[in-house]
Amino acid sequence: MINHDERGEEIESQERQRFLEARIGAVERIWAPRAVRSEDGVAAGRRQIELRHLGGLDLTIEPDQFLDLGEAAWRGRTVSFVPPSTSIRAESWGRRWQGGLLTTCGLSAVGRAAPEDGGMHGRAHLIPATVTQREGRWTDGGEYELIVRGSLREGAVFEQNLTVERTIRATHGVSEILITDVIRNEGFVPEPVKVLYHVNIGWPLLHGGAEVSVDAAEPGAAGGTSWERELEDPAPGVPERVDAFVAIPDAEGWCRARVAGDSGSLTVRFRSDQLPYLTVWRSGASGSYALGIEPGTCWPSHADGPSEGKVGRILAPGESFTVDLALTFAD
């Protein structure tokens, strides 16, 4: 039995869908995720998936890089970090890192690590995904939803065997990206999962006078539920800063980190029971000007903080856990 109010909402959503279908013969051709391939430059040969018309937000997904988020444009201007990288096949993290809006670090190392552990920030950014779903579809509420889903594995003979099922969701006209990861230990011994979600912001969202604020406290700090800083313009040779925090949730378990300036804002939301640690990376050097908002199961190995914050989450054989992450742009 559908009551009167529910029936009214159903008719309204159906009318909205039919209204748009009457004016756009094939909405999937302009709104659905679109698969492309880069043919030139440092990303030559890489698969990419474009998400467009998200209320002023357009971005790419990188299936050959752990289904991470690549270049992101807000109101027509690229706001994700664009580094001076050499090649995705270069010998070091600094030369192969492509920047983009989101880089997954881990799953067995975060921060500085030996080559046998994957090197700086681990191997995740080198792992290609198997794309299992890429579609746009109408919801019961009359919204057009974009879904990209894929599976990934980091494993080796006699070593860890970790898998990730990643789902990326967006809605036409809404400037928000929702990411859900299900991380599972498919091996037969307990494994530490070190994963950090490296959200990378660049100019013009990042500029002198913009502010970064986080719902978090410095390790061991008494009291205080937030931290904020005003950012500076770039200058030659400025050393990077890495600040480590413990996430502080709201009443519903969510934590927030936000950068806001003249060109708009980006808010990163995550759950402290899933990602209890937060790192803020500030790179003020000219030519490498960036801000990183980085929730994770641990801090980077080179960050200042107690050693227990660098262990990661221990997964028993066959155990899995879920991570939810939301990235929201606003004027």
Long-range contacts (C-beta under 8 A, 24 or more apart in sequence): 9-141, 10-140, 12-142, 13-139, 13-140, 13-141, 13-142, 13-143, 14-142, 15-142, 16-142, 17-138, 17-142, 27-136, 27-144, 28-135, 28-136, 31-136, 31-144, 31-146, 31-172, 32-134, 32-135, 32-136, 32-146, 33-61, 33-134, 33-135, 33-136, 33-146, 33-147, 33-148, 35-134, 42-85, 42-86, 42-87, 42-88, 42-98, 43-88, 43-98, 46-88, 47-131, 49-131, 49-134, 49-148, 51-146, 51-148, 51-170, 51-177, 53-172, 53-173, 54-146, 54-170, 54-171, 54-172, 54-173, 54-174, 54-175, 54-176, 54-177, 55-173, 55-174, 55-175, 56-175, 56-329, 57-175, 57-176, 57-177, 57-329, 59-101, 59-177, 60-100, 61-148, 61-168, 62-98, 62-100, 63-128, 63-129, 63-131, 63-150, 64-88, 64-128, 64-129, 65-98, 65-100, 65-103, 65-125, 65-126, 65-127, 65-128, 66-104, 66-124, 66-125, 66-127, 66-128, 66-129, 66-152, 66-164, 66-166, 67-129, 67-131, 67-148, 67-150, 67-152, 67-166, 67-168, 68-100, 68-102, 68-103, 68-104, 68-125, 69-100, 69-101, 69-102, 69-168, 69-177, 69-327, 70-98, 70-100, 70-101, 71-100, 71-101, 72-100, 72-101, 74-175, 74-205, 74-263, 74-264, 74-266, 74-329, 75-263, 75-264, 75-331, 77-204, 77-263, 78-202, 79-201, 79-202, 79-203, 79-204, 79-205, 79-206, 79-263, 79-264, 79-266, 80-200, 80-201, 80-202, 81-200, 81-201, 81-202, 81-290, 81-291, 81-292, 82-202, 83-288, 83-290, 84-287, 84-288, 92-119, 92-120, 93-119, 93-120, 93-121, 94-120, 96-125, 97-125, 99-200, 99-202, 99-290, 100-200, 101-199, 101-200, 101-327, 102-179, 102-197, 102-198, 102-199, 102-200, 102-327, 103-198, 103-200, 104-195, 104-196, 104-197, 104-198, 105-194, 105-195, 105-196, 105-197, 105-198, 105-294, 105-296, 105-300, 106-154, 106-193, 106-194, 106-195, 106-196, 106-296, 106-297, 106-312, 107-154, 107-160, 107-162, 107-164, 107-183, 107-193, 107-194, 107-195, 108-154, 108-160, 108-162, 108-191, 108-192, 108-194, 109-194, 109-301, 110-194, 110-195, 110-196, 110-296, 110-298, 110-299, 110-300, 110-301, 110-310, 110-312, 111-299, 111-300, 111-301, 111-302, 111-303, 111-310, 112-300, 112-301, 112-302, 113-301, 121-196, 121-198, 121-300, 122-194, 123-154, 124-152, 124-154, 124-195, 127-152, 127-153, 127-154, 128-152, 129-166, 136-172, 143-171, 143-172, 144-171, 144-172, 145-169, 145-170, 145-171, 145-172, 146-170, 146-171, 146-172, 153-186, 155-186, 155-187, 160-185, 160-187, 160-191, 161-185, 161-186, 161-187, 162-186, 162-187, 162-191, 162-193, 162-315, 175-328, 175-329, 175-330, 176-326, 176-327, 176-328, 176-329, 177-326, 177-327, 177-328, 178-324, 178-325, 178-326, 179-323, 179-324, 179-325, 179-326, 179-327, 180-322, 180-323, 180-324, 180-325, 181-322, 181-323, 181-325, 182-320, 182-321, 182-322, 182-323, 183-315, 183-320, 183-321, 183-322, 183-323, 184-315, 184-318, 184-319, 184-320, 185-315, 185-316, 185-317, 185-318, 185-319, 185-320, 186-318, 187-317, 188-317, 189-317, 190-314, 190-315, 190-316, 190-317, 191-314, 191-315, 192-311, 192-312, 192-313, 192-314, 192-315, 193-297, 193-312, 193-313, 193-314, 193-315, 193-321, 194-296, 194-297, 194-298, 194-310, 194-311, 194-312, 195-296, 195-297, 195-298, 195-312, 195-323, 196-279, 196-294, 196-295, 196-296, 196-297, 196-298, 196-299, 196-300, 197-270, 197-275, 197-294, 197-295, 197-296, 197-323, 197-325, 198-281, 198-292, 198-294, 199-266, 199-268, 199-292, 199-293, 199-294, 199-327, 200-290, 200-291, 200-292, 201-259, 201-266, 201-290, 201-291, 201-292, 201-293, 202-289, 202-290, 202-291, 203-289, 204-261, 204-262, 204-263, 205-259, 205-261, 205-263, 205-264, 205-265, 205-266, 206-231, 206-259, 206-261, 206-289, 206-290, 206-291, 207-231, 207-233, 207-261, 207-262, 207-263, 208-232, 208-233, 209-261, 209-262, 210-259, 210-260, 210-261, 210-262, 211-259, 211-260, 211-261, 212-257, 212-258, 212-259, 212-280, 212-282, 212-291, 212-293, 213-257, 213-258, 213-260, 214-245, 214-255, 214-256, 214-257, 214-258, 214-278, 214-280, 214-293, 215-247, 215-248, 215-249, 215-250, 215-255, 215-256, 215-257, 216-245, 216-246, 216-247, 216-248, 216-255, 216-257, 216-278, 217-245, 217-246, 217-248, 218-243, 218-244, 218-245, 218-246, 219-244, 219-245, 219-246, 219-305, 219-306, 219-309, 220-306, 227-280, 229-282, 231-259, 231-261, 231-282, 231-284, 231-291, 232-284, 233-284, 234-284, 234-285, 234-286, 234-287, 234-289, 235-284, 235-285, 235-286, 236-285, 236-286, 237-285, 237-286, 238-283, 238-284, 238-285, 238-286, 239-285, 240-281, 240-282, 240-283, 240-284, 240-285, 241-280, 241-281, 241-282, 241-284, 242-279, 242-280, 242-281, 242-282, 242-300, 242-302, 242-303, 242-304, 243-279, 243-280, 243-281, 243-282, 243-303, 244-277, 244-278, 244-279, 244-299, 244-303, 244-304, 244-305, 244-309, 245-277, 245-278, 245-279, 245-280, 246-276, 246-277, 246-278, 246-309, 247-272, 247-275, 247-276, 247-277, 247-278, 247-295, 248-272, 249-273, 255-295, 257-293, 257-295, 259-291, 259-293, 264-329, 264-330, 264-331, 265-329, 265-330, 265-331, 266-293, 266-327, 266-328, 266-329, 267-326, 267-327, 267-328, 267-330, 268-293, 268-295, 268-325, 268-326, 268-327, 269-325, 269-326, 269-328, 270-295, 270-323, 270-324, 270-325, 270-326, 271-323, 271-324, 274-321, 274-322, 274-323, 274-324, 275-323, 275-325, 277-309, 279-303, 295-325
